[in-house]
Amino acid sequence: MSIVTNCSDSQESWTYLSEGNANIVLTYSGSNPLLRNTVLRLSKTTNTLDSHLFIKYAIEPLLTPWVLTYTKINLSPLVLQTIGLECFDKRPAHRLGSEINQSILWGYSSPDMTHYFAPASTLTIEIKPKWGFKPNSSHISEHHSIKQRMCRYCMHSNLKKLETLYCPLDIYSKDPIRVRRAIECLLNTKGDQLRLFLDGKRLELHQSTQASITSQLLGNWFGAKASDEKESSVMTIISELVQKVLDEEVVLNRLKLLQKHCDELDVEGIIKIYEKYSQMDLELDLEGWIGVTSNLLKRLGDKDYTGVVDERQRLYEYVLSMTLKDYNRYVYYQYAVKLIDLDLKDIKKIPKWFDLDQRIVKNAIQHGLDSICNE
């Protein structure tokens, strides 16, 4: 991780782009060649653990070479304060309850995924695949056996009344037909689970201008391929492209393995351990998380491992699993694959995750859902 100190660019060089629970993301619009085609992440949390050090030393050993590299940029209090004021009117209303942490006088820059091959043209596909497995834990109550037939995402979609045919187990399957079907379902579903960008500009597939966007995408990007397949829709071309990339990459296999191994007990088993230790300080420093990752890698590397896993290790692995279930994946035509949004989840959310799990399952049972999601 390289460091750029005493950044002198004015706050006007950074423009609000997006945000999540942990960070506000800005895109660079200044003239500094070191920062061109980059985005800047500023922390909104009060967590004493540096999230990017966590990613580098606790997550990257699990997911090399797909994790993005970050550059630390020192910022003045005035720049942070002014950025916060400039961003206010651009932020979604539901995000205004949290602000940039003004006590953290730095941010982290990374390549702008929508300009990854600049100055060459870049088509970027952002995907949130979600959970890649069904639990098979002895801790799941008999009344909740539906969790072993129907995947979490499909049940949760029903609870949220989402109109989608997407099942994440399809995209993890390595079956070309199922993968293409999954991508086409995401392309046809409103929301942010799959987004397309052409040279930084988001392509809105669900607006009335879809026809012109399709023409732009096919004519300006795919060129000869588009002219040879005039009857093909952008949905078909994109789904075939992503399927071929996923077929050549093993990152989804790795993510599924990690999600599953870190969640062997299911939240119905984890909640019991959490309640046992809930009166203790369960927060870990960076060294502690490095130890958790090291223990996990040792267990993954020993196919004959039959030992008992420490209960607190189980808790921390479950938090890792929740982190790995909520990442974003970028695919670029040429191509490159990178993972982002790997910020550490809060261990105190385990009761919340358990409560959500129970509501999802209760809703699925009440509505008589009987679909079977195949891994």
C-alpha positions as CSV (number, residue, x, y, z in Angstrom):
1,M,0.0,0.0,0.0
2,S,1.7,3.2,-1.1
3,I,1.1,6.6,0.6
4,V,0.5,10.0,-0.8
5,T,1.0,12.6,1.9
6,N,-0.3,16.1,2.3
7,C,-2.7,16.1,-0.7
8,S,-2.9,19.7,-1.9
9,D,-5.8,19.2,-4.3
10,S,-8.8,21.4,-3.5
11,Q,-12.0,19.8,-2.3
12,E,-13.6,20.8,-5.6
13,S,-11.4,18.1,-7.3
14,W,-13.5,15.4,-5.7
15,T,-17.1,14.9,-6.7
16,Y,-19.7,12.8,-4.9
17,L,-20.3,9.4,-6.5
18,S,-22.0,7.0,-4.1
19,E,-21.9,5.6,-0.5
20,G,-22.6,2.6,1.6
21,N,-22.9,2.0,5.3
22,A,-19.1,2.4,5.9
23,N,-17.8,4.9,3.3
24,I,-18.6,7.8,1.1
25,V,-17.1,7.4,-2.4
26,L,-15.9,10.4,-4.5
27,T,-14.5,10.5,-8.0
28,Y,-11.5,12.6,-8.9
29,S,-11.9,15.4,-11.4
30,G,-8.7,17.4,-10.9
31,S,-5.4,17.6,-12.8
32,N,-3.1,15.6,-10.6
33,P,-1.8,12.7,-12.8
34,L,-1.3,10.5,-9.7
35,L,-5.0,10.7,-8.9
36,R,-6.5,10.7,-12.4
37,N,-9.1,7.9,-13.0
38,T,-9.3,7.2,-9.2
39,V,-12.0,7.2,-6.6
40,L,-11.6,8.2,-2.9
41,R,-13.2,6.4,0.0
42,L,-13.8,8.4,3.2
43,S,-14.9,6.6,6.3
44,K,-18.2,7.3,8.0
45,T,-17.7,4.9,10.9
46,T,-16.1,5.4,14.3
47,N,-14.5,2.0,14.2
48,T,-11.0,2.2,15.5
49,L,-9.9,-0.6,13.1
50,D,-8.7,0.8,9.8
51,S,-10.9,-0.9,7.3
52,H,-8.4,-0.8,4.5
53,L,-5.7,-2.3,6.7
54,F,-8.2,-5.0,7.6
55,I,-8.8,-5.7,3.9
56,K,-5.1,-5.8,3.1
57,Y,-4.0,-8.1,6.0
58,A,-7.1,-10.1,6.9
59,I,-9.1,-10.4,3.6
60,E,-6.4,-10.2,0.9
61,P,-4.6,-13.4,2.0
62,L,-8.0,-15.2,1.4
63,L,-8.7,-13.6,-2.0
64,T,-5.4,-12.8,-3.7
65,P,-5.2,-11.6,-6.5
66,W,-8.8,-10.2,-6.8
67,V,-8.7,-7.6,-4.0
68,L,-8.2,-4.0,-5.1
69,T,-5.1,-2.1,-3.9
70,Y,-5.5,1.2,-2.1
71,T,-3.4,4.3,-1.7
72,K,-3.6,6.3,1.5
73,I,-4.1,10.0,1.0
74,N,-3.7,12.5,3.9
75,L,-6.3,15.2,3.9
76,S,-6.6,18.4,6.0
77,P,-9.6,19.0,8.3
78,L,-10.7,21.9,6.1
79,V,-10.8,19.7,3.0
80,L,-12.8,17.0,4.8
81,Q,-15.2,19.5,6.2
82,T,-15.8,21.2,2.9
83,I,-16.2,17.9,1.1
84,G,-18.9,17.0,3.6
85,L,-20.8,20.2,3.0
86,E,-20.4,19.9,-0.8
87,C,-21.8,16.3,-0.8
88,F,-24.8,17.0,1.4
89,D,-27.3,17.9,-1.4
90,K,-26.2,15.0,-3.5
91,R,-26.6,12.3,-0.9
92,P,-29.7,10.1,-0.7
93,A,-32.1,11.0,2.1
94,H,-31.7,7.6,3.8
95,R,-28.0,8.1,4.1
96,L,-28.1,11.5,5.9
97,G,-28.0,10.0,9.3
98,S,-24.3,9.4,9.1
99,E,-21.5,11.7,8.1
100,I,-17.8,11.6,7.1
101,N,-15.7,10.9,10.2
102,Q,-13.9,14.2,10.6
103,S,-11.4,12.7,13.0
104,I,-9.9,10.4,10.4
105,L,-7.6,12.8,8.4
106,W,-7.0,10.5,5.5
107,G,-8.9,8.6,2.8
108,Y,-8.0,5.7,0.5
109,S,-7.9,6.0,-3.3
110,S,-8.3,3.1,-5.7
111,P,-8.6,2.8,-9.5
112,D,-12.0,4.0,-10.8
113,M,-13.5,0.7,-12.0
114,T,-15.5,2.4,-14.7
115,H,-12.2,3.7,-16.3
116,Y,-10.1,0.7,-15.6
117,F,-8.4,0.6,-19.0
118,A,-8.3,4.3,-19.6
119,P,-7.4,5.9,-21.9
120,A,-8.8,2.9,-23.8
121,S,-12.6,2.6,-23.7
122,T,-13.9,0.5,-20.8
123,L,-17.1,-1.5,-20.4
124,T,-17.7,-2.3,-16.7
125,I,-20.2,-4.7,-15.3
126,E,-20.8,-4.5,-11.5
127,I,-22.4,-7.5,-9.9
128,K,-23.6,-8.3,-6.4
129,P,-23.9,-12.2,-6.6
130,K,-24.9,-12.6,-2.9
131,W,-24.9,-16.0,-1.0
132,G,-23.5,-18.9,-3.0
133,F,-24.7,-21.9,-0.9
134,K,-27.5,-23.5,1.1
135,P,-26.7,-24.2,4.8
136,N,-26.4,-27.8,6.0
137,S,-25.9,-27.3,9.7
138,S,-27.2,-29.6,12.4
139,H,-28.1,-26.5,14.4
140,I,-31.0,-25.6,12.0
141,S,-34.3,-26.5,13.6
142,E,-36.4,-29.1,12.0
143,H,-39.2,-26.5,11.5
144,H,-36.7,-24.5,9.4
145,S,-35.7,-27.3,7.1
146,I,-36.8,-25.1,4.1
147,K,-33.4,-23.4,4.5
148,Q,-31.8,-26.5,3.2
149,R,-34.0,-26.6,0.1
150,M,-34.4,-22.9,-0.8
151,C,-31.6,-20.5,-0.8
152,R,-31.5,-17.5,1.5
153,Y,-31.7,-14.9,-1.4
154,C,-34.9,-16.4,-2.9
155,M,-36.6,-16.5,0.5
156,H,-35.5,-13.0,1.3
157,S,-36.7,-11.7,-2.1
158,N,-40.1,-13.1,-1.2
159,L,-40.1,-11.3,2.2
160,K,-39.2,-8.0,0.5
161,K,-41.7,-8.6,-2.3
162,L,-39.1,-8.3,-5.0
163,E,-40.1,-9.3,-8.5
164,T,-37.1,-11.2,-9.6
165,L,-36.3,-14.7,-11.0
166,Y,-32.7,-14.4,-10.1
167,C,-31.2,-17.2,-7.9
168,P,-27.5,-16.7,-6.9
169,L,-26.9,-20.4,-6.9
170,D,-27.2,-20.2,-10.7
171,I,-24.4,-17.7,-11.1
172,Y,-22.1,-19.8,-8.9
173,S,-23.0,-23.1,-10.7
174,K,-20.5,-23.1,-13.6
175,D,-23.3,-24.3,-15.8
176,P,-23.2,-22.0,-18.8
177,I,-27.0,-22.1,-19.3
178,R,-27.7,-21.3,-15.6
179,V,-25.1,-18.6,-15.5
180,R,-26.5,-16.8,-18.6
181,R,-30.0,-17.1,-17.1
182,A,-28.8,-15.5,-13.9
183,I,-27.2,-12.6,-15.7
184,E,-30.3,-12.1,-17.9
185,C,-32.5,-12.1,-14.8
186,L,-30.4,-9.4,-13.1
187,L,-30.4,-7.3,-16.3
188,N,-34.2,-7.5,-16.3
189,T,-34.5,-6.7,-12.6
190,K,-34.7,-3.1,-11.4
191,G,-32.1,-2.2,-8.7
192,D,-28.4,-2.1,-8.2
193,Q,-27.5,-5.8,-8.1
194,L,-26.2,-5.5,-11.6
195,R,-25.0,-2.2,-13.2
196,L,-23.4,-1.4,-16.5
197,F,-21.0,1.4,-17.1
198,L,-19.5,2.6,-20.4
199,D,-16.5,4.9,-19.8
200,G,-17.9,6.0,-16.5
201,K,-21.4,6.6,-17.6
202,R,-24.1,4.3,-16.2
203,L,-26.3,2.7,-18.7
204,E,-29.9,2.7,-17.5
205,L,-31.5,-0.4,-18.9
206,H,-34.9,0.1,-17.4
207,Q,-35.8,3.6,-18.6
208,S,-37.7,4.5,-21.8
209,T,-34.4,5.3,-23.5
210,Q,-33.4,1.6,-23.4
211,A,-33.5,1.3,-27.2
212,S,-31.0,4.2,-27.7
213,I,-28.8,2.9,-25.0
214,T,-28.8,-0.6,-26.5
215,S,-27.9,0.9,-29.9
216,Q,-25.1,2.9,-28.3
217,L,-23.7,-0.1,-26.5
218,L,-23.8,-2.4,-29.5
219,G,-22.7,0.1,-32.1
220,N,-19.9,1.9,-30.1
221,W,-18.6,-1.0,-28.1
222,F,-19.2,-4.4,-29.6
223,G,-18.7,-3.2,-33.1
224,A,-18.4,-6.1,-35.6
225,K,-19.9,-8.5,-33.1
226,A,-23.0,-6.3,-32.8
227,S,-23.4,-6.0,-36.6
228,D,-23.1,-9.8,-37.0
229,E,-25.9,-10.3,-34.4
230,K,-28.4,-7.6,-35.1
231,E,-31.2,-9.7,-33.7
232,S,-29.5,-10.2,-30.4
233,S,-30.4,-8.0,-27.5
234,V,-27.9,-6.3,-25.3
235,M,-29.1,-8.7,-22.6
236,T,-28.0,-11.7,-24.6
237,I,-24.6,-10.3,-25.5
238,I,-23.8,-9.1,-22.0
239,S,-24.9,-12.4,-20.4
240,E,-22.7,-14.4,-22.9
241,L,-19.8,-12.1,-22.1
242,V,-20.1,-12.5,-18.4
243,Q,-20.6,-16.2,-18.6
244,K,-17.4,-16.7,-20.6
245,V,-15.4,-14.6,-18.1
246,L,-16.9,-16.5,-15.1
247,D,-16.1,-19.8,-16.8
248,E,-12.4,-18.8,-17.1
249,E,-12.2,-17.4,-13.5
250,V,-12.2,-19.3,-10.2
251,V,-13.0,-16.3,-8.0
252,L,-16.7,-17.4,-7.4
253,N,-15.5,-20.9,-6.5
254,R,-13.2,-19.4,-3.9
255,L,-15.9,-17.1,-2.5
256,K,-18.4,-19.9,-2.2
257,L,-15.8,-22.0,-0.4
258,L,-15.0,-19.2,2.1
259,Q,-18.7,-18.3,2.6
260,K,-19.5,-21.9,3.3
261,H,-16.6,-22.7,5.6
262,C,-17.0,-19.5,7.6
263,D,-20.7,-20.3,8.1
264,E,-20.7,-24.0,8.9
265,L,-22.9,-23.6,12.0
266,D,-25.6,-21.3,10.4
267,V,-26.8,-18.3,12.3
268,E,-29.0,-20.6,14.4
269,G,-25.8,-22.1,15.9
270,I,-23.9,-18.9,15.9
271,I,-26.5,-17.0,18.0
272,K,-26.0,-19.5,20.9
273,I,-22.2,-18.8,20.9
274,Y,-22.7,-15.1,20.7
275,E,-25.1,-15.0,23.6
276,K,-22.6,-17.0,25.6
277,Y,-19.9,-14.4,25.1
278,S,-22.1,-11.3,24.6
279,Q,-21.0,-9.8,28.0
280,M,-17.4,-9.9,26.9
281,D,-15.6,-7.4,24.7
282,L,-15.6,-9.2,21.3
283,E,-14.0,-6.5,19.3
284,L,-10.7,-7.5,17.7
285,D,-7.7,-5.3,16.7
286,L,-5.9,-5.8,13.4
287,E,-3.5,-8.4,14.9
288,G,-6.5,-10.4,16.2
289,W,-8.1,-10.5,12.7
290,I,-4.9,-11.5,11.1
291,G,-4.9,-14.4,13.6
292,V,-8.5,-15.4,12.6
293,T,-7.5,-15.4,8.9
294,S,-4.4,-17.5,9.7
295,N,-6.4,-20.1,11.6
296,L,-8.9,-20.3,8.8
297,L,-6.3,-20.8,6.2
298,K,-4.7,-23.6,8.2
299,R,-8.0,-25.4,8.5
300,L,-8.7,-24.9,4.8
301,G,-5.3,-26.2,3.9
302,D,-5.7,-29.4,5.9
303,K,-8.2,-31.7,4.2
304,D,-7.9,-34.2,7.1
305,Y,-8.6,-31.6,9.8
306,T,-10.9,-33.1,12.4
307,G,-10.1,-30.8,15.4
308,V,-12.6,-28.7,17.3
309,V,-12.7,-25.1,16.2
310,D,-12.6,-22.5,19.0
311,E,-16.0,-21.0,19.7
312,R,-14.8,-17.4,19.4
313,Q,-13.0,-18.3,16.1
314,R,-16.5,-19.5,14.9
315,L,-18.0,-16.1,15.7
316,Y,-15.3,-14.2,13.9
317,E,-15.4,-16.5,10.9
318,Y,-19.2,-15.9,10.7
319,V,-18.6,-12.1,10.6
320,L,-16.1,-12.8,7.7
321,S,-18.7,-14.9,6.0
322,M,-21.3,-12.0,6.2
323,T,-18.6,-9.7,4.8
324,L,-18.0,-12.1,1.9
325,K,-21.7,-12.4,1.1
326,D,-22.1,-8.7,0.6
327,Y,-19.3,-7.8,-1.8
328,N,-19.3,-6.2,-5.2
329,R,-17.6,-7.8,-8.2
330,Y,-16.5,-5.9,-11.2
331,V,-16.0,-7.5,-14.6
332,Y,-14.4,-5.6,-17.5
333,Y,-14.3,-6.4,-21.2
334,Q,-10.7,-7.4,-22.1
335,Y,-10.9,-8.5,-19.1
336,A,-10.1,-8.0,-15.4
337,V,-11.9,-9.1,-12.3
338,K,-11.8,-7.2,-9.0
339,L,-13.7,-7.4,-5.7
340,I,-14.7,-4.3,-3.6
341,D,-16.9,-3.5,-0.6
342,L,-15.1,-5.9,1.7
343,D,-15.3,-3.7,4.8
344,L,-15.6,-5.6,8.1
345,K,-19.1,-6.2,9.4
346,D,-19.9,-5.4,13.0
347,I,-20.0,-8.5,15.2
348,K,-22.7,-6.8,17.3
349,K,-25.0,-7.3,14.4
350,I,-25.2,-11.1,15.0
351,P,-28.5,-10.8,16.9
352,K,-29.9,-8.6,14.0
353,W,-28.7,-11.2,11.5
354,F,-30.4,-13.9,13.5
355,D,-33.7,-12.0,13.8
356,L,-33.6,-11.3,10.0
357,D,-32.9,-15.0,9.3
358,Q,-35.9,-16.0,11.4
359,R,-38.2,-13.5,9.7
360,I,-37.1,-14.7,6.3
361,V,-37.7,-18.3,7.2
362,K,-41.1,-17.6,8.9
363,N,-42.3,-15.7,5.8
364,A,-41.2,-18.5,3.5
365,I,-43.1,-21.1,5.6
366,Q,-46.2,-18.9,5.9
367,H,-46.3,-18.4,2.1
368,G,-45.8,-22.1,1.4
369,L,-42.7,-21.6,-0.8
370,D,-41.7,-24.9,-2.2
371,S,-39.1,-24.0,-4.9
372,I,-35.8,-25.9,-4.7
373,C,-32.6,-24.0,-5.4
374,N,-29.9,-26.3,-6.8
375,E,-26.2,-25.8,-6.0
